[in-house]
Amino acid sequence: MSEGFESARREIQQLLDALRHDLTEGSVRLFREHFTDDAVVLAFDDPRIFVGKESSMEYLRGLVQQAKFRTLAGEIETIKLHGDVAIVLESGTSLYEVRGQMYRDTGRTTYVLLREDNRWRLTHFHLESMATNPVVEPES
């Protein structure tokens, strides 16, 4: 692997980790900073396609208002670099609470990122759930 590829991979991993951390804090501030104006979000929990930065932000604001993320973990499976475009496939797990019920989810996320002004920005964000399961706590 080239140094350029490894550097891009590290930068992208750091960005995705920071975005997940933001969600666990109930914030979407970093997404606003890193979405392109024509960003597109496709989500497993909503049949709509969110096109544009403001529409994409609307989806994410609704998500963090509805769900309290306890943990979000992701592991990059593949990265394809095409100049200043990166296509990333990540597998992940999450633990979150909705209306007092805890859920564990596994899934994949596809990102398309553009490098503009020496930073990576999200232009496409596709969330795919593999299995959402309620977490059943053992009775005391």
C-alpha positions in Angstrom: 0.0 0.0 0.0 1.2 3.5 -0.8 1.9 6.1 1.9 -0.8 8.2 0.2 -3.4 5.4 0.6 -2.4 4.8 4.3 -2.6 8.5 5.1 -6.0 8.8 3.5 -7.2 5.7 5.4 -6.0 7.1 8.7 -7.7 10.5 8.0 -11.0 8.8 7.0 -10.9 6.5 10.0 -10.3 9.5 12.3 -13.2 11.3 10.7 -15.6 8.4 11.0 -14.6 7.8 14.6 -15.2 11.5 15.4 -18.7 11.4 13.7 -19.7 8.4 15.7 -18.4 10.0 18.9 -20.5 13.1 18.0 -23.7 10.9 17.7 -23.0 9.3 21.1 -22.9 12.8 22.6 -26.3 13.5 21.0 -24.7 16.0 18.6 -24.6 16.2 14.8 -22.3 19.3 14.7 -19.5 17.5 12.9 -21.8 16.1 10.2 -22.8 19.7 9.4 -19.1 20.6 9.0 -18.4 17.6 6.9 -21.4 17.2 4.6 -21.1 18.6 1.1 -24.0 20.9 0.0 -25.4 18.1 -2.2 -25.0 15.3 0.3 -27.3 12.3 0.1 -28.4 10.2 3.1 -30.2 6.8 2.7 -31.2 5.2 5.9 -32.7 1.8 6.8 -35.2 3.3 9.2 -36.8 5.8 6.7 -38.0 5.2 3.2 -37.2 8.8 2.1 -34.0 9.8 0.4 -32.5 12.9 2.0 -30.9 15.1 -0.6 -28.8 18.2 0.2 -27.0 19.2 3.4 -30.1 20.6 5.2 -32.3 17.6 4.4 -29.5 15.3 5.5 -29.1 17.2 8.7 -32.8 17.1 9.4 -32.7 13.3 9.3 -29.7 13.1 11.7 -31.3 15.7 14.1 -34.4 13.5 14.2 -32.3 10.4 14.7 -30.5 11.7 17.8 -33.7 13.1 19.2 -35.3 9.7 19.0 -32.4 7.5 19.9 -29.8 7.8 22.6 -26.7 6.1 21.3 -24.7 4.4 24.1 -22.0 2.9 21.8 -21.2 3.1 18.2 -18.3 1.1 16.7 -17.2 0.7 13.2 -14.5 -1.1 11.3 -13.6 -0.2 7.7 -13.9 -3.3 5.5 -12.8 -1.7 2.2 -11.7 1.7 0.9 -11.4 2.5 -2.8 -9.5 5.7 -3.6 -10.1 7.4 -6.9 -8.0 10.6 -6.7 -9.9 12.9 -4.3 -12.9 10.5 -4.0 -13.1 7.7 -1.5 -15.7 4.9 -1.4 -15.8 3.3 2.1 -17.6 0.2 3.3 -17.7 -0.1 7.1 -19.3 -2.8 9.3 -20.5 -1.7 12.7 -22.5 -2.2 15.8 -24.5 0.1 18.0 -26.3 0.0 21.3 -29.0 2.7 21.7 -32.1 3.5 23.6 -35.5 4.5 22.2 -38.4 5.3 24.6 -36.8 3.4 27.5 -36.0 0.2 25.5 -32.4 -0.7 24.7 -31.5 -2.1 21.2 -28.4 -3.7 19.7 -27.9 -3.3 16.0 -25.4 -4.6 13.5 -25.1 -3.3 10.0 -23.0 -1.7 7.2 -22.5 1.8 6.1 -21.3 3.0 2.8 -19.7 6.4 2.5 -18.6 8.4 -0.5 -16.2 11.1 0.6 -14.6 13.9 -1.4 -11.3 15.6 -0.4 -11.8 19.3 -0.6 -9.4 21.9 0.8 -7.3 19.1 2.3 -10.2 17.6 4.3 -12.6 14.8 3.7 -16.3 15.6 3.3 -19.3 13.3 3.1 -21.3 13.4 -0.1 -23.1 10.1 0.3 -24.0 8.2 3.5 -26.0 4.9 3.2 -27.0 3.1 6.5 -28.0 -0.5 6.3 -29.2 -2.5 9.3 -28.5 -6.2 9.4 -30.3 -7.0 12.6 -31.9 -4.8 15.2 -32.6 -6.6 18.4 -34.0 -5.5 21.7 -31.6 -6.0 24.5 -33.3 -8.1 27.2 -31.9 -7.5 30.6 -31.9 -10.4 33.0 -34.4 -10.0 35.8 -32.8 -9.4 39.2 
